[in-house]
Each structure stands twice: as C-alpha cells, then as structure tokens.
Amino acid sequence: MGAKNRACALIREINDENSAYVGLESGIANMYNTLFEETVCVILYKGKEYVSYSGVFSCSHLIR
C-alpha cells in the first residue's frame, strides 16, 4: 500500500492529467528465517494502475 499511497499523494500535489505518477516502497521481509530486500512500484497513468514487484535478494548477511 505504501507505493500506491505515494503515487496518489503525487496526484493530489501535481494533478496533471498528462503525467505519470510513480510510487515506490522498499523493505525487508523475513521468509524461511532469511531476510530479503523487496521493492514494489506503482504507476498511475490516465486512470490506470500498473504494479510491479521486484525480484528479492537475501540480505541476512548484511544485517547484524
């Protein structure tokens, strides 16, 4: 939801029908007792919503 909230906040601030609005959310997820970095991207453009989810990578060795 964070990525969509960011894109919606841009619409409220800029409000240009010809602009694309991009929101990103990145964080750490714990899966199988391993920490992974992940990112979600939401693009709002001309009334349509496009969502992308990044590949994840293990980062347990980087976090102490």
N, CA, C and O atoms as a Maestro MAE file, in Angstrom:
{
 s_m_m2io_version
 :::
 2.0.0
}

f_m_ct {
 s_m_title
 :::
 protein
 m_atom[256] {
  # First column is atom index #
  i_m_mmod_type
  r_m_x_coord
  r_m_y_coord
  r_m_z_coord
  i_m_residue_number
  s_m_chain_name
  s_m_pdb_residue_name
  s_m_pdb_atom_name
  i_m_atomic_number
  :::
  1 25 0.809 -1.200 0.000 1 A "MET " " N  " 7
  2 3 0.000 0.000 0.000 1 A "MET " " CA " 6
  3 2 0.851 1.262 0.000 1 A "MET " " C  " 6
  4 15 0.409 2.297 -0.499 1 A "MET " " O  " 8
  5 25 2.055 1.200 0.545 2 A "GLY " " N  " 7
  6 3 2.892 2.392 0.612 2 A "GLY " " CA " 6
  7 2 3.197 2.977 -0.752 2 A "GLY " " C  " 6
  8 15 3.170 4.196 -0.926 2 A "GLY " " O  " 8
  9 25 3.486 2.123 -1.722 3 A "ALA " " N  " 7
  10 3 3.814 2.598 -3.067 3 A "ALA " " CA " 6
  11 2 2.611 3.297 -3.699 3 A "ALA " " C  " 6
  12 15 2.762 4.348 -4.323 3 A "ALA " " O  " 8
  13 25 1.439 2.731 -3.543 4 A "LYS " " N  " 7
  14 3 0.240 3.357 -4.110 4 A "LYS " " CA " 6
  15 2 -0.075 4.665 -3.391 4 A "LYS " " C  " 6
  16 15 -0.458 5.646 -4.028 4 A "LYS " " O  " 8
  17 25 0.083 4.683 -2.078 5 A "ASN " " N  " 7
  18 3 -0.150 5.915 -1.322 5 A "ASN " " CA " 6
  19 2 0.767 7.029 -1.798 5 A "ASN " " C  " 6
  20 15 0.339 8.178 -1.897 5 A "ASN " " O  " 8
  21 25 2.019 6.709 -2.094 6 A "ARG " " N  " 7
  22 3 2.967 7.717 -2.574 6 A "ARG " " CA " 6
  23 2 2.548 8.255 -3.948 6 A "ARG " " C  " 6
  24 15 2.595 9.461 -4.188 6 A "ARG " " O  " 8
  25 25 2.142 7.356 -4.837 7 A "ALA " " N  " 7
  26 3 1.702 7.789 -6.169 7 A "ALA " " CA " 6
  27 2 0.444 8.654 -6.065 7 A "ALA " " C  " 6
  28 15 0.326 9.662 -6.761 7 A "ALA " " O  " 8
  29 25 -0.486 8.268 -5.207 8 A "CYS " " N  " 7
  30 3 -1.718 9.055 -5.024 8 A "CYS " " CA " 6
  31 2 -1.415 10.424 -4.431 8 A "CYS " " C  " 6
  32 15 -2.060 11.410 -4.786 8 A "CYS " " O  " 8
  33 25 -0.440 10.492 -3.534 9 A "ALA " " N  " 7
  34 3 -0.049 11.782 -2.955 9 A "ALA " " CA " 6
  35 2 0.497 12.710 -4.034 9 A "ALA " " C  " 6
  36 15 0.263 13.918 -3.990 9 A "ALA " " O  " 8
  37 25 1.218 12.157 -4.999 10 A "LEU " " N  " 7
  38 3 1.730 12.976 -6.100 10 A "LEU " " CA " 6
  39 2 0.597 13.512 -6.969 10 A "LEU " " C  " 6
  40 15 0.643 14.656 -7.420 10 A "LEU " " O  " 8
  41 25 -0.416 12.684 -7.201 11 A "ILE " " N  " 7
  42 3 -1.570 13.148 -7.982 11 A "ILE " " CA " 6
  43 2 -2.218 14.349 -7.290 11 A "ILE " " C  " 6
  44 15 -2.544 15.346 -7.934 11 A "ILE " " O  " 8
  45 25 -2.401 14.241 -5.974 12 A "ARG " " N  " 7
  46 3 -3.025 15.346 -5.233 12 A "ARG " " CA " 6
  47 2 -2.161 16.606 -5.291 12 A "ARG " " C  " 6
  48 15 -2.687 17.718 -5.315 12 A "ARG " " O  " 8
  49 25 -0.845 16.437 -5.313 13 A "GLU " " N  " 7
  50 3 0.062 17.589 -5.310 13 A "GLU " " CA " 6
  51 2 0.218 18.224 -6.694 13 A "GLU " " C  " 6
  52 15 0.223 19.449 -6.817 13 A "GLU " " O  " 8
  53 25 0.346 17.394 -7.737 14 A "ILE " " N  " 7
  54 3 0.656 17.906 -9.075 14 A "ILE " " CA " 6
  55 2 -0.599 18.034 -9.939 14 A "ILE " " C  " 6
  56 15 -0.826 19.072 -10.560 14 A "ILE " " O  " 8
  57 25 -1.407 16.986 -9.976 15 A "ASN " " N  " 7
  58 3 -2.695 16.959 -10.683 15 A "ASN " " CA " 6
  59 2 -2.601 17.420 -12.145 15 A "ASN " " C  " 6
  60 15 -3.278 18.363 -12.555 15 A "ASN " " O  " 8
  61 25 -1.766 16.748 -12.905 16 A "ASP " " N  " 7
  62 3 -1.626 17.000 -14.346 16 A "ASP " " CA " 6
  63 2 -2.055 15.731 -15.074 16 A "ASP " " C  " 6
  64 15 -1.416 14.689 -14.925 16 A "ASP " " O  " 8
  65 25 -3.127 15.804 -15.856 17 A "GLU " " N  " 7
  66 3 -3.685 14.602 -16.500 17 A "GLU " " CA " 6
  67 2 -2.722 13.936 -17.477 17 A "GLU " " C  " 6
  68 15 -2.931 12.778 -17.840 17 A "GLU " " O  " 8
  69 25 -1.683 14.627 -17.910 18 A "ASN " " N  " 7
  70 3 -0.721 14.046 -18.848 18 A "ASN " " CA " 6
  71 2 0.513 13.466 -18.171 18 A "ASN " " C  " 6
  72 15 1.431 13.002 -18.847 18 A "ASN " " O  " 8
  73 25 0.542 13.488 -16.851 19 A "SER " " N  " 7
  74 3 1.699 12.980 -16.111 19 A "SER " " CA " 6
  75 2 1.468 11.550 -15.646 19 A "SER " " C  " 6
  76 15 0.336 11.135 -15.401 19 A "SER " " O  " 8
  77 25 2.553 10.813 -15.529 20 A "ALA " " N  " 7
  78 3 2.533 9.503 -14.882 20 A "ALA " " CA " 6
  79 2 3.056 9.710 -13.464 20 A "ALA " " C  " 6
  80 15 3.998 10.474 -13.250 20 A "ALA " " O  " 8
  81 25 2.455 9.042 -12.514 21 A "TYR " " N  " 7
  82 3 2.821 9.188 -11.107 21 A "TYR " " CA " 6
  83 2 3.369 7.860 -10.614 21 A "TYR " " C  " 6
  84 15 2.717 6.824 -10.739 21 A "TYR " " O  " 8
  85 25 4.573 7.896 -10.052 22 A "VAL " " N  " 7
  86 3 5.277 6.681 -9.648 22 A "VAL " " CA " 6
  87 2 5.486 6.693 -8.141 22 A "VAL " " C  " 6
  88 15 5.980 7.668 -7.575 22 A "VAL " " O  " 8
  89 25 5.102 5.593 -7.502 23 A "GLY " " N  " 7
  90 3 5.345 5.413 -6.073 23 A "GLY " " CA " 6
  91 2 6.158 4.154 -5.856 23 A "GLY " " C  " 6
  92 15 5.911 3.128 -6.490 23 A "GLY " " O  " 8
  93 25 7.132 4.233 -4.955 24 A "LEU " " N  " 7
  94 3 7.984 3.088 -4.632 24 A "LEU " " CA " 6
  95 2 7.905 2.776 -3.148 24 A "LEU " " C  " 6
  96 15 7.778 3.681 -2.323 24 A "LEU " " O  " 8
  97 25 7.981 1.512 -2.813 25 A "GLU " " N  " 7
  98 3 8.043 1.053 -1.427 25 A "GLU " " CA " 6
  99 2 9.065 -0.062 -1.378 25 A "GLU " " C  " 6
  100 15 8.989 -1.022 -2.145 25 A "GLU " " O  " 8
  101 25 10.012 0.066 -0.484 26 A "SER " " N  " 7
  102 3 11.065 -0.936 -0.361 26 A "SER " " CA " 6
  103 2 11.161 -1.351 1.094 26 A "SER " " C  " 6
  104 15 10.933 -0.545 1.996 26 A "SER " " O  " 8
  105 25 11.495 -2.599 1.318 27 A "GLY " " N  " 7
  106 3 11.603 -3.043 2.700 27 A "GLY " " CA " 6
  107 2 12.238 -4.410 2.819 27 A "GLY " " C  " 6
  108 15 12.670 -5.015 1.838 27 A "GLY " " O  " 8
  109 25 12.280 -4.869 4.043 28 A "ILE " " N  " 7
  110 3 12.876 -6.159 4.377 28 A "ILE " " CA " 6
  111 2 11.750 -7.122 4.753 28 A "ILE " " C  " 6
  112 15 10.875 -6.784 5.551 28 A "ILE " " O  " 8
  113 25 11.780 -8.311 4.178 29 A "ALA " " N  " 7
  114 3 10.798 -9.347 4.504 29 A "ALA " " CA " 6
  115 2 11.531 -10.552 5.082 29 A "ALA " " C  " 6
  116 15 12.613 -10.911 4.618 29 A "ALA " " O  " 8
  117 25 10.942 -11.167 6.087 30 A "ASN " " N  " 7
  118 3 11.521 -12.358 6.695 30 A "ASN " " CA " 6
  119 2 10.776 -13.573 6.155 30 A "ASN " " C  " 6
  120 15 9.605 -13.785 6.471 30 A "ASN " " O  " 8
  121 25 11.463 -14.366 5.339 31 A "MET " " N  " 7
  122 3 10.879 -15.588 4.787 31 A "MET " " CA " 6
  123 2 11.837 -16.741 5.027 31 A "MET " " C  " 6
  124 15 13.027 -16.643 4.726 31 A "MET " " O  " 8
  125 25 11.327 -17.815 5.562 32 A "TYR " " N  " 7
  126 3 12.134 -19.013 5.802 32 A "TYR " " CA " 6
  127 2 13.348 -18.693 6.664 32 A "TYR " " C  " 6
  128 15 14.441 -19.208 6.426 32 A "TYR " " O  " 8
  129 25 13.153 -17.838 7.668 33 A "ASN " " N  " 7
  130 3 14.222 -17.425 8.583 33 A "ASN " " CA " 6
  131 2 15.389 -16.758 7.874 33 A "ASN " " C  " 6
  132 15 16.521 -16.805 8.356 33 A "ASN " " O  " 8
  133 25 15.121 -16.143 6.742 34 A "THR " " N  " 7
  134 3 16.123 -15.390 5.990 34 A "THR " " CA " 6
  135 2 15.529 -14.028 5.663 34 A "THR " " C  " 6
  136 15 14.346 -13.922 5.342 34 A "THR " " O  " 8
  137 25 16.352 -12.987 5.746 35 A "LEU " " N  " 7
  138 3 15.891 -11.644 5.421 35 A "LEU " " CA " 6
  139 2 16.103 -11.362 3.942 35 A "LEU " " C  " 6
  140 15 17.164 -11.651 3.388 35 A "LEU " " O  " 8
  141 25 15.079 -10.793 3.309 36 A "PHE " " N  " 7
  142 3 15.135 -10.462 1.890 36 A "PHE " " CA " 6
  143 2 14.754 -8.999 1.694 36 A "PHE " " C  " 6
  144 15 13.888 -8.479 2.398 36 A "PHE " " O  " 8
  145 25 15.398 -8.339 0.740 37 A "GLU " " N  " 7
  146 3 15.020 -6.987 0.335 37 A "GLU " " CA " 6
  147 2 14.044 -7.121 -0.815 37 A "GLU " " C  " 6
  148 15 14.233 -7.953 -1.703 37 A "GLU " " O  " 8
  149 25 12.989 -6.297 -0.802 38 A "GLU " " N  " 7
  150 3 11.990 -6.330 -1.865 38 A "GLU " " CA " 6
  151 2 11.504 -4.913 -2.146 38 A "GLU " " C  " 6
  152 15 11.573 -4.043 -1.278 38 A "GLU " " O  " 8
  153 25 11.013 -4.687 -3.356 39 A "THR " " N  " 7
  154 3 10.517 -3.368 -3.742 39 A "THR " " CA " 6
  155 2 9.237 -3.519 -4.557 39 A "THR " " C  " 6
  156 15 9.122 -4.415 -5.394 39 A "THR " " O  " 8
  157 25 8.283 -2.639 -4.304 40 A "VAL " " N  " 7
  158 3 7.046 -2.571 -5.079 40 A "VAL " " CA " 6
  159 2 7.002 -1.212 -5.767 40 A "VAL " " C  " 6
  160 15 7.340 -0.192 -5.167 40 A "VAL " " O  " 8
  161 25 6.583 -1.207 -7.028 41 A "CYS " " N  " 7
  162 3 6.441 0.022 -7.804 41 A "CYS " " CA " 6
  163 2 5.002 0.110 -8.303 41 A "CYS " " C  " 6
  164 15 4.470 -0.853 -8.856 41 A "CYS " " O  " 8
  165 25 4.375 1.267 -8.107 42 A "VAL " " N  " 7
  166 3 3.032 1.524 -8.625 42 A "VAL " " CA " 6
  167 2 3.105 2.747 -9.531 42 A "VAL " " C  " 6
  168 15 3.630 3.790 -9.143 42 A "VAL " " O  " 8
  169 25 2.575 2.607 -10.739 43 A "ILE " " N  " 7
  170 3 2.498 3.722 -11.679 43 A "ILE " " CA " 6
  171 2 1.024 3.999 -11.945 43 A "ILE " " C  " 6
  172 15 0.276 3.099 -12.328 43 A "ILE " " O  " 8
  173 25 0.616 5.232 -11.745 44 A "LEU " " N  " 7
  174 3 -0.747 5.672 -12.048 44 A "LEU " " CA " 6
  175 2 -0.661 6.583 -13.261 44 A "LEU " " C  " 6
  176 15 0.049 7.589 -13.251 44 A "LEU " " O  " 8
  177 25 -1.401 6.212 -14.317 45 A "TYR " " N  " 7
  178 3 -1.324 6.979 -15.565 45 A "TYR " " CA " 6
  179 2 -2.660 6.933 -16.282 45 A "TYR " " C  " 6
  180 15 -3.147 5.860 -16.641 45 A "TYR " " O  " 8
  181 25 -3.244 8.089 -16.485 46 A "LYS " " N  " 7
  182 3 -4.509 8.233 -17.220 46 A "LYS " " CA " 6
  183 2 -5.598 7.289 -16.699 46 A "LYS " " C  " 6
  184 15 -6.292 6.636 -17.478 46 A "LYS " " O  " 8
  185 25 -5.736 7.228 -15.370 47 A "GLY " " N  " 7
  186 3 -6.789 6.442 -14.743 47 A "GLY " " CA " 6
  187 2 -6.503 4.962 -14.611 47 A "GLY " " C  " 6
  188 15 -7.343 4.217 -14.105 47 A "GLY " " O  " 8
  189 25 -5.340 4.517 -15.052 48 A "LYS " " N  " 7
  190 3 -4.984 3.103 -14.937 48 A "LYS " " CA " 6
  191 2 -3.864 2.935 -13.919 48 A "LYS " " C  " 6
  192 15 -3.075 3.846 -13.674 48 A "LYS " " O  " 8
  193 25 -3.821 1.741 -13.333 49 A "GLU " " N  " 7
  194 3 -2.817 1.422 -12.324 49 A "GLU " " CA " 6
  195 2 -1.962 0.254 -12.810 49 A "GLU " " C  " 6
  196 15 -2.482 -0.774 -13.243 49 A "GLU " " O  " 8
  197 25 -0.655 0.429 -12.732 50 A "TYR " " N  " 7
  198 3 0.300 -0.605 -13.120 50 A "TYR " " CA " 6
  199 2 1.155 -0.914 -11.901 50 A "TYR " " C  " 6
  200 15 1.660 -0.007 -11.239 50 A "TYR " " O  " 8
  201 25 1.317 -2.207 -11.608 51 A "VAL " " N  " 7
  202 3 2.052 -2.619 -10.415 51 A "VAL " " CA " 6
  203 2 3.161 -3.575 -10.812 51 A "VAL " " C  " 6
  204 15 2.979 -4.453 -11.655 51 A "VAL " " O  " 8
  205 25 4.319 -3.385 -10.183 52 A "SER " " N  " 7
  206 3 5.444 -4.283 -10.411 52 A "SER " " CA " 6
  207 2 6.067 -4.637 -9.066 52 A "SER " " C  " 6
  208 15 6.110 -3.818 -8.148 52 A "SER " " O  " 8
  209 25 6.540 -5.855 -8.971 53 A "TYR " " N  " 7
  210 3 7.184 -6.353 -7.753 53 A "TYR " " CA " 6
  211 2 8.574 -6.809 -8.129 53 A "TYR " " C  " 6
  212 15 8.743 -7.593 -9.063 53 A "TYR " " O  " 8
  213 25 9.570 -6.326 -7.413 54 A "SER " " N  " 7
  214 3 10.950 -6.663 -7.759 54 A "SER " " CA " 6
  215 2 11.271 -8.110 -7.415 54 A "SER " " C  " 6
  216 15 10.561 -8.769 -6.655 54 A "SER " " O  " 8
  217 25 12.340 -8.566 -7.988 55 A "GLY " " N  " 7
  218 3 12.932 -9.798 -7.507 55 A "GLY " " CA " 6
  219 2 13.480 -9.512 -6.120 55 A "GLY " " C  " 6
  220 15 13.771 -8.361 -5.797 55 A "GLY " " O  " 8
  221 25 13.621 -10.513 -5.320 56 A "VAL " " N  " 7
  222 3 14.145 -10.301 -3.973 56 A "VAL " " CA " 6
  223 2 15.537 -10.904 -3.875 56 A "VAL " " C  " 6
  224 15 15.884 -11.836 -4.601 56 A "VAL " " O  " 8
  225 25 16.325 -10.354 -2.963 57 A "PHE " " N  " 7
  226 3 17.626 -10.959 -2.719 57 A "PHE " " CA " 6
  227 2 17.863 -11.054 -1.223 57 A "PHE " " C  " 6
  228 15 17.408 -10.218 -0.442 57 A "PHE " " O  " 8
  229 25 18.584 -12.094 -0.851 58 A "SER " " N  " 7
  230 3 18.896 -12.325 0.548 58 A "SER " " CA " 6
  231 2 19.848 -11.248 1.042 58 A "SER " " C  " 6
  232 15 20.840 -10.928 0.387 58 A "SER " " O  " 8
  233 25 19.536 -10.698 2.201 59 A "CYS " " N  " 7
  234 3 20.426 -9.682 2.775 59 A "CYS " " CA " 6
  235 2 20.716 -9.962 4.242 59 A "CYS " " C  " 6
  236 15 21.189 -9.076 4.954 59 A "CYS " " O  " 8
  237 25 20.439 -11.182 4.709 60 A "SER " " N  " 7
  238 3 20.688 -11.523 6.108 60 A "SER " " CA " 6
  239 2 22.142 -11.294 6.488 60 A "SER " " C  " 6
  240 15 22.439 -10.864 7.603 60 A "SER " " O  " 8
  241 25 23.044 -11.580 5.563 61 A "HIS " " N  " 7
  242 3 24.474 -11.433 5.854 61 A "HIS " " CA " 6
  243 2 24.892 -9.968 5.972 61 A "HIS " " C  " 6
  244 15 25.974 -9.678 6.481 61 A "HIS " " O  " 8
  245 25 24.056 -9.045 5.511 62 A "LEU " " N  " 7
  246 3 24.367 -7.618 5.573 62 A "LEU " " CA " 6
  247 2 23.802 -6.947 6.819 62 A "LEU " " C  " 6
  248 15 24.225 -5.847 7.173 62 A "LEU " " O  " 8
  249 25 22.850 -7.596 7.486 63 A "ILE " " N  " 7
  250 3 22.177 -7.017 8.645 63 A "ILE " " CA " 6
  251 2 22.592 -7.791 9.881 63 A "ILE " " C  " 6
  252 15 22.488 -9.017 9.936 63 A "ILE " " O  " 8
  253 25 23.050 -7.071 10.840 64 A "ARG " " N  " 7
  254 3 23.548 -7.736 12.061 64 A "ARG " " CA " 6
  255 2 22.565 -7.579 13.190 64 A "ARG " " C  " 6
  256 15 22.807 -8.069 14.293 64 A "ARG " " O  " 8
  :::
 }
 m_bond[255] {
  # First column is bond index #
  i_m_from
  i_m_to
  i_m_order
  :::
  1 1 2 1
  2 2 3 1
  3 3 4 2
  4 3 5 1
  5 5 6 1
  6 6 7 1
  7 7 8 2
  8 7 9 1
  9 9 10 1
  10 10 11 1
  11 11 12 2
  12 11 13 1
  13 13 14 1
  14 14 15 1
  15 15 16 2
  16 15 17 1
  17 17 18 1
  18 18 19 1
  19 19 20 2
  20 19 21 1
  21 21 22 1
  22 22 23 1
  23 23 24 2
  24 23 25 1
  25 25 26 1
  26 26 27 1
  27 27 28 2
  28 27 29 1
  29 29 30 1
  30 30 31 1
  31 31 32 2
  32 31 33 1
  33 33 34 1
  34 34 35 1
  35 35 36 2
  36 35 37 1
  37 37 38 1
  38 38 39 1
  39 39 40 2
  40 39 41 1
  41 41 42 1
  42 42 43 1
  43 43 44 2
  44 43 45 1
  45 45 46 1
  46 46 47 1
  47 47 48 2
  48 47 49 1
  49 49 50 1
  50 50 51 1
  51 51 52 2
  52 51 53 1
  53 53 54 1
  54 54 55 1
  55 55 56 2
  56 55 57 1
  57 57 58 1
  58 58 59 1
  59 59 60 2
  60 59 61 1
  61 61 62 1
  62 62 63 1
  63 63 64 2
  64 63 65 1
  65 65 66 1
  66 66 67 1
  67 67 68 2
  68 67 69 1
  69 69 70 1
  70 70 71 1
  71 71 72 2
  72 71 73 1
  73 73 74 1
  74 74 75 1
  75 75 76 2
  76 75 77 1
  77 77 78 1
  78 78 79 1
  79 79 80 2
  80 79 81 1
  81 81 82 1
  82 82 83 1
  83 83 84 2
  84 83 85 1
  85 85 86 1
  86 86 87 1
  87 87 88 2
  88 87 89 1
  89 89 90 1
  90 90 91 1
  91 91 92 2
  92 91 93 1
  93 93 94 1
  94 94 95 1
  95 95 96 2
  96 95 97 1
  97 97 98 1
  98 98 99 1
  99 99 100 2
  100 99 101 1
  101 101 102 1
  102 102 103 1
  103 103 104 2
  104 103 105 1
  105 105 106 1
  106 106 107 1
  107 107 108 2
  108 107 109 1
  109 109 110 1
  110 110 111 1
  111 111 112 2
  112 111 113 1
  113 113 114 1
  114 114 115 1
  115 115 116 2
  116 115 117 1
  117 117 118 1
  118 118 119 1
  119 119 120 2
  120 119 121 1
  121 121 122 1
  122 122 123 1
  123 123 124 2
  124 123 125 1
  125 125 126 1
  126 126 127 1
  127 127 128 2
  128 127 129 1
  129 129 130 1
  130 130 131 1
  131 131 132 2
  132 131 133 1
  133 133 134 1
  134 134 135 1
  135 135 136 2
  136 135 137 1
  137 137 138 1
  138 138 139 1
  139 139 140 2
  140 139 141 1
  141 141 142 1
  142 142 143 1
  143 143 144 2
  144 143 145 1
  145 145 146 1
  146 146 147 1
  147 147 148 2
  148 147 149 1
  149 149 150 1
  150 150 151 1
  151 151 152 2
  152 151 153 1
  153 153 154 1
  154 154 155 1
  155 155 156 2
  156 155 157 1
  157 157 158 1
  158 158 159 1
  159 159 160 2
  160 159 161 1
  161 161 162 1
  162 162 163 1
  163 163 164 2
  164 163 165 1
  165 165 166 1
  166 166 167 1
  167 167 168 2
  168 167 169 1
  169 169 170 1
  170 170 171 1
  171 171 172 2
  172 171 173 1
  173 173 174 1
  174 174 175 1
  175 175 176 2
  176 175 177 1
  177 177 178 1
  178 178 179 1
  179 179 180 2
  180 179 181 1
  181 181 182 1
  182 182 183 1
  183 183 184 2
  184 183 185 1
  185 185 186 1
  186 186 187 1
  187 187 188 2
  188 187 189 1
  189 189 190 1
  190 190 191 1
  191 191 192 2
  192 191 193 1
  193 193 194 1
  194 194 195 1
  195 195 196 2
  196 195 197 1
  197 197 198 1
  198 198 199 1
  199 199 200 2
  200 199 201 1
  201 201 202 1
  202 202 203 1
  203 203 204 2
  204 203 205 1
  205 205 206 1
  206 206 207 1
  207 207 208 2
  208 207 209 1
  209 209 210 1
  210 210 211 1
  211 211 212 2
  212 211 213 1
  213 213 214 1
  214 214 215 1
  215 215 216 2
  216 215 217 1
  217 217 218 1
  218 218 219 1
  219 219 220 2
  220 219 221 1
  221 221 222 1
  222 222 223 1
  223 223 224 2
  224 223 225 1
  225 225 226 1
  226 226 227 1
  227 227 228 2
  228 227 229 1
  229 229 230 1
  230 230 231 1
  231 231 232 2
  232 231 233 1
  233 233 234 1
  234 234 235 1
  235 235 236 2
  236 235 237 1
  237 237 238 1
  238 238 239 1
  239 239 240 2
  240 239 241 1
  241 241 242 1
  242 242 243 1
  243 243 244 2
  244 243 245 1
  245 245 246 1
  246 246 247 1
  247 247 248 2
  248 247 249 1
  249 249 250 1
  250 250 251 1
  251 251 252 2
  252 251 253 1
  253 253 254 1
  254 254 255 1
  255 255 256 2
  :::
 }
}
